[in-house]
Structure formats: C-alpha cells, structure tokens
Amino acid sequence: MDLLEIVGWVGSTVYILAYFLLTYKIIKKDKMYYLLNKVAAALIIIISIKKNTFQPIVINGLWLYISYLGYNNINFKLSFLNKNVMHIVTFIMIGISLLIGLIYDRDISFEVLAWFSVFAFSISYFLFSNQEIKERTFHFYNFIAAIAIIPKMYIFGNFQVVFLEVLWAMFALQAYIKSSKTNDYLTLSS
C-alpha cells in the first residue's frame, strides 16, 4: 500500500470519527467538528485525484469550503437554494437514474446516482450548517447520498470512499431512526 492509499484511509477514518462524534452528541456542530471535516475532505480529495473519481473530488471540495465557512462562523446563504429545491432535485435525479437503469444502461444510471450524491451531500451539509434544515433531514440525505455513490466508487476501485460511505450510511440511518423519537420529522417543510 502506497502513501496516497494510506492518506485516503486516514481521511475516511477522520470523516467517520467526526460524523460519529456529531451523531452521538459527543461534539456539537462547532469548530472541532468543522476542523475534522476540513482535514478529512482534504485527504479524500487526494486519494480521489489518484483514483480519478470526480464525484468525491467535487463533494469534498464543497465539503471543505462549507467546513471552512462553519469553522470561521461565516454565514453564507444562497437564496435560490433551500430545502424545497433539495427535495425536488432529489426526486428528479433518483427518478432519472432509475429510468436510465431500467431502460438504457446500468453504468450511466450509476453515474447519475453518483452526481446525485454530490448534490445531496453538499446541499444538505450547506443547509444544515446554515440551520435551514433539521438534523433528522440532514441524516436522511446523508444516508441516501452515501448509498447512491457506493456503486460508482466500487466500480472505480476507490475502496477508501466505499468503506467511508458504507459506515456513513449506517451511522446516518441509525441517527435518522434515533431522531424519530423526537419531534424532528422529515417533511417537505422540514
């Protein structure tokens, strides 16, 4: 295993650690959380460049930027980007992917799902960081985004990201279910 492979595994581990600590309320959405996310994003970008997998490069580039904003308490909003846009685009992209997979080509379907993952991870993290969606909605989108990117990363042999996304999906699903005991429900108005 070369140094870049190790860097990718470290990045995956740091991401899982940060998400675990947030999910189990060991840390809050504060400087430590954003710092861990910045480090993990940078490391995943490095291995993804080596593996030539563009979706993790884009996801982690955006995640790095959003973490920078959160770490520095910079509140940056985009008026056209909100929870309703996130819900609608999700429905459309998953529908298109399923249709392409059924009618035309599985590999193109996986490509659309991977780009959906870029959208879902980035937008939900952005909206969650700006307190525009609740934690339960954030976990829901983290779950479906993680599941959506796994097939493409497996095909490309980016096993650091596959490992990361499998664990990420498990934590997200558990956090989503756990949050059902609160009044934080996933709805179109959440």
Buried (B, 14 or more C-beta within 10 A) or exposed (E): EEEBBEBBBBBBBBBBBBBBBBBEEEBEBEEBBBBBBBBBBBBBBBBBEBBEBBBBBBBBBBBBBBBBBBBEEEEEEEEEBBBEBBBEBBEEBBEBBEEBBEEEEEEEBBBBBBBBBBBBBBBBBBBBBBEBBBBBBBBBBBBBBBBBBBBBBBBBEBBBBBBBBBBBBEBBBBBBEEBEEEEBEBEEEB
